[in-house]
């Protein structure tokens, strides 16, 4: 399915086909809603910690998770749309829990697995889905001291985030989708442009950064806290950890948003999932890594 990357990119930047509508939000809205959950801490702090503990070689293995994750994300989006259902009010519901419940021949086992997934996903939403993101934001604002040289209280950042998020999510999936459609492309484009500017300023170090990434993925050098011989393992370990954290491929959460899309064709929505992983891990994570490595920031 990786060969269809070009098709996925093309479909993601063109208008939806209105005759294909059979959901609550647009296909692009589903894509940006899913991206809103992945473009963020995983692409910035995650890349930084991956470089710190796994060395530059960790980025290579992040790329591998992205390449493999394209197939995984396509599969989970496909089954998310294929096995979605309508509730009593006509709204679309989908995700890994519905795929497990409806897709297994053993319905009892499928229902048990569906309940477990829904439970674990709910718990994870407080950790990797909310606490990590808001804590990173609060730390960044606290440490930059933007207001008259004084640090912004972390509790204040948390309170503001709670209010802003509540305004969006209490309006339901359509409200979330509308905000994401407008905010995510601007946010991503702004970040990409800023990264390209920084990389351009430090362009003479770009070749060396690429060399460190390739060399660090296969040679015992460059990772903090590891003895000689173990650093390749650390690079692989943290590369895969941070790569999966950045794109969520295989976690089953992304398919919840995609299942609400205006489409009757699971294959078509799966193409949007392909673009999601590509933009997230291959593009944005790579830019973050290049900014860090080209700026001379020590990573070991």
Residue pairs with C-beta under 8 A, 6 or more apart in sequence:
1 70
1 71
1 74
1 270
1 274
2 67
2 70
2 71
2 274
4 271
4 274
5 70
5 274
5 275
5 278
7 271
7 274
8 271
8 272
8 273
8 274
8 275
8 278
9 275
9 278
11 268
11 271
11 272
11 275
12 28
12 31
12 271
12 272
12 275
16 26
16 27
16 28
16 262
16 263
18 262
20 262
20 263
20 264
20 265
20 268
21 262
21 263
22 262
22 263
22 264
23 30
23 92
23 259
23 260
23 261
23 262
23 263
24 91
24 92
24 173
24 174
24 177
24 260
24 262
25 33
25 173
25 174
25 177
25 260
25 261
25 262
26 177
26 181
26 261
26 262
27 261
27 262
27 263
27 268
27 269
27 272
28 181
28 272
29 177
29 178
29 180
29 181
29 261
30 177
30 257
30 258
30 259
30 260
30 261
30 269
30 272
31 258
31 272
31 275
31 276
32 177
32 180
32 181
32 183
32 184
32 185
33 173
33 176
33 177
33 180
33 257
34 254
34 257
34 258
34 273
34 276
35 180
35 184
35 188
35 276
35 279
35 280
36 176
36 180
36 183
36 184
37 129
37 248
37 253
37 254
37 257
38 246
38 247
38 248
38 254
38 276
38 280
39 184
39 187
39 188
39 191
39 279
39 280
39 284
40 133
40 136
41 132
41 133
41 136
42 242
42 245
42 246
42 247
42 280
42 285
43 246
43 280
43 284
43 285
43 288
44 136
44 288
45 132
45 136
46 242
46 245
46 246
46 285
47 59
47 62
47 242
47 246
47 285
47 288
47 289
47 292
48 288
48 292
49 238
49 242
50 58
50 59
50 62
50 238
50 239
50 241
50 242
51 58
51 59
51 289
51 292
51 293
51 299
52 224
52 299
52 300
53 223
53 224
53 225
53 234
53 238
54 61
54 223
54 234
54 235
54 236
54 237
54 238
54 239
54 242
55 216
55 221
55 222
55 223
55 224
55 231
55 234
55 235
55 299
55 300
56 209
56 212
56 213
56 215
56 216
56 222
56 235
56 289
56 293
56 299
57 212
57 213
57 214
57 215
57 216
57 217
57 218
57 219
57 222
57 223
57 231
57 232
57 235
57 236
57 239
58 216
58 217
58 223
58 234
58 235
58 236
58 238
58 239
58 242
59 213
59 217
59 239
59 285
59 286
59 289
60 213
60 214
60 216
60 217
60 235
60 239
61 217
61 235
61 236
61 238
61 239
61 240
61 243
62 239
62 240
62 242
62 243
62 246
62 281
62 285
62 289
63 243
63 281
63 282
63 286
64 239
64 240
64 243
65 239
65 240
65 243
65 244
65 247
65 249
65 281
66 243
66 247
66 277
66 278
66 280
66 281
66 282
66 285
67 282
68 249
69 243
69 244
69 247
69 249
69 250
69 277
69 281
70 249
70 274
70 277
70 278
72 249
72 250
73 247
73 249
73 250
73 254
73 273
73 274
73 276
73 277
74 270
74 271
74 273
74 274
75 270
76 96
76 99
76 249
76 250
76 252
76 254
76 255
76 273
77 254
77 255
77 258
77 266
77 269
77 270
77 272
77 273
78 266
78 267
78 269
78 270
78 273
79 96
79 99
79 103
79 255
79 266
80 94
80 95
80 96
80 98
80 99
80 254
80 255
80 256
80 258
80 259
80 266
80 269
81 94
81 255
81 258
81 259
81 261
81 263
81 265
81 266
81 269
81 270
82 99
82 266
83 94
83 98
83 99
83 101
83 102
83 103
84 92
84 93
84 94
84 95
84 98
84 259
84 260
85 92
85 93
85 94
85 98
85 102
86 92
86 93
87 93
91 173
91 260
92 259
92 260
93 259
94 255
94 256
94 258
94 259
94 260
95 252
95 253
95 255
95 256
95 259
96 114
96 117
96 121
96 252
96 253
96 255
96 256
97 114
97 115
97 117
97 118
97 121
97 252
98 114
98 259
99 255
100 110
100 111
100 113
100 114
100 117
101 107
101 110
101 111
101 113
101 114
102 110
103 110
104 110
104 113
117 252
121 252
121 253
124 253
128 245
129 253
134 157
134 158
134 161
137 157
137 161
138 154
138 157
138 158
138 161
139 154
141 152
141 157
142 151
142 152
142 153
142 154
142 157
143 151
144 152
145 151
145 152
146 152
168 175
168 176
168 179
169 175
169 176
173 257
173 260
177 260
188 279
188 284
191 284
191 287
192 283
192 284
192 287
195 287
195 288
195 290
195 291
196 287
198 291
198 294
198 295
199 206
199 287
199 290
199 291
199 294
202 294
202 295
202 296
203 294
205 293
205 294
205 296
206 290
206 294
208 293
209 289
209 290
209 293
209 294
212 222
212 293
213 289
213 293
215 221
215 222
216 222
216 223
216 231
216 235
217 232
217 235
217 236
217 239
218 232
219 231
219 232
220 228
220 229
220 230
220 231
220 232
221 228
221 231
222 231
222 235
222 299
222 300
223 230
223 231
223 234
223 235
223 238
223 300
224 299
224 300
225 234
226 233
226 234
242 285
243 281
243 285
244 250
244 251
246 280
246 281
246 284
246 285
247 276
247 277
247 280
247 281
248 254
249 277
254 273
254 276
255 273
258 269
258 272
258 273
261 269
261 272
263 269
292 299
293 299
